[in-house]
């Protein structure tokens, strides 16, 4: 059971890193990027989902 949790945590961290890098690559101002990065770091599961469904369209405009 412990191995499943370790794999899950590693997967979430990797997804967070990919999303943060994706946010940083956009042409949006840093003041628009920072709240999304904070949301992903503070709320790893929920922040990624919210950004994926709502934030990508707003930052890529």
C-alpha positions in Angstrom: 0.0 0.0 0.0 2.9 2.4 0.8 4.3 1.9 -2.7 1.0 3.0 -4.3 1.1 6.3 -2.3 4.8 6.9 -3.3 3.9 6.4 -6.9 0.9 8.6 -6.6 2.9 11.4 -4.9 5.6 11.2 -7.6 3.0 11.4 -10.3 1.3 14.4 -8.8 4.6 16.2 -8.4 5.6 15.5 -12.0 2.2 16.8 -13.3 2.6 19.9 -11.1 6.0 20.6 -12.6 4.7 20.1 -16.2 1.8 22.5 -15.5 4.0 25.1 -13.9 6.4 25.0 -16.9 3.5 25.2 -19.3 2.3 28.3 -17.4 5.7 29.9 -17.5 6.0 29.4 -21.3 2.9 31.5 -22.0 3.1 35.1 -23.2 0.9 36.3 -20.4 2.2 38.8 -17.8 3.8 37.4 -14.7 1.0 39.0 -12.6 -1.4 36.7 -14.5 0.8 33.6 -14.2 1.6 33.9 -10.5 -1.9 33.2 -9.1 -2.1 30.0 -11.2 1.3 28.8 -10.0 0.4 29.4 -6.4 -2.9 27.6 -6.9 -1.1 24.5 -8.3 1.5 24.5 -5.5 -1.0 25.0 -2.7 -3.8 22.8 -4.1 -1.9 20.2 -6.2 -4.9 18.1 -7.3 -7.5 20.8 -7.5 -5.2 23.5 -8.8 -4.1 21.4 -11.8 -7.7 20.6 -12.7 -8.9 24.2 -12.4 -6.0 25.5 -14.5 -6.4 22.7 -17.1 -10.1 23.5 -17.6 -10.2 27.3 -17.0 -6.8 28.8 -16.9 -5.2 27.6 -20.2 -7.8 29.6 -22.3 -7.3 32.7 -20.2 -3.5 32.8 -20.3 -3.2 31.8 -24.0 -5.9 34.4 -24.8 
